[in-house]
Amino acid sequence: MGGISLNNNKNRSRGEAVEEIEYYILKNKLPAHTKLPSERTMSEMWGFNRITLRSAIQRLILEGKLYNKRGSGTYVANEKIERNLQDLESPTKFISNLGKSLKNKIISAKIIESNKQTTQKLHLPLGHKIALFERIRFIEDEPVMLETSFLNYNLFTEIEKHNFELESLYEVIEKQYGYKILKGEQNISIAYATSYEAELLHINEGDEVFYVSGTVYNEKEVPMEYFKSICRADKMRFVSILKRGKVE
């Protein structure tokens, strides 16, 4: 007479599968771009059904910890770049402090007239001169951020003559124009890449991205720069480091 199997491994959850994959990578010290075993092999190794394991892999891909090569398999991804939301360092200095290489490519550099949005953000009259710079940020030769800066041209006359593929915008503001960057405010949300953004960042149209926008002020609390950034969600993550105030 046949008995009833007490092996419930096939009913293990996606969360357990995620933990098994992450532990496997950690235990074996797998570097980035290492190919993982096949779905079938991993299912047999840990007793998961294929659907659960595939779901766990997709979750880790969305978190930027794995990536797929069509027709080849699943690979370990590079660790995400972590940016502190409380940090006002320029991307140039921030990336340099991580020991990674940064390259910039200028997409657009021109003088325009302020529209309703830039008028509001920079506290300027409508039609005021604005310097616009649009750049792609390459980290370790991969396009990671698409940044657009809008600057009050009255504060930064002839700033368009600078080469921001080689120079840091914030260093030019402080050293060439003599303004001290006092503070900034920014907002972050999830958006979906347009065809234009996807082409420049080497991702697919509709992929999730971080949309970051904000304003930077000088020591007199005058707004100097309004910026918008599209950041690849598979390459970056944002954290907010909280510090407790002094207890009275």
Buried (B, 14 or more C-beta within 10 A) or exposed (E): EEEEEEEEEEEBEBEBBBEBBBEBBEEEEBEEEEEBBEBEEBBEEBBBBEEBBBBBBBBBBEBBBBBEEEEEEBBBBBEBBEBEEEBBBBBBBBBBEBEEEBBBBEBEBEEBEBEEEBBBBBEBEEEBBBBBBBBBBBBBEEBBBBBBBBBBBEBBEEBBEBEBEEBBBBEBBBEEBEBEBBEBEBEBEEBEBEEEBBEBBEBEEEBEBBBBBBBBBBEEEEBBBBBBBBBBBBBBBBEEEEEEEEEE
